[in-house]
Amino acid sequence: MESRPSETAILRWLAAVGAVVTALSVEYIAHYDLGYSRQEIRTQAVIGAAIIGLLMAAEYLGKKLRKPNDRKGRGPEPLHDSRNPAGES
């Protein structure tokens, strides 16, 4: 039986290919139409990639380090004990 890649893996590959095509298109326009030098484009690209990488790392680590929500799907925390509405002991 043949193993197929998951839908998530396929979507990630498509996103990566789309990002490469977009970056090459923007580079072409910036260099040939707007007149930026390759060094100017390279510096801005490195800064942009660093910012995107930091945002992705923050999102990934935020999901991994977040405490599990044990009240999931049960609504907000009640303000008082519904079994003892008067607060008596």
Secondary structure, 3 states (H helix, E strand, C coil): CCCCCCHHHHHHHHHHHHHHHHHHHHHHHHHHHCCCCHHHHHHHHHHHHHHHHHHHHHHHHHHHHCCCCCCCCCCCCCCCCCCCCCCCC
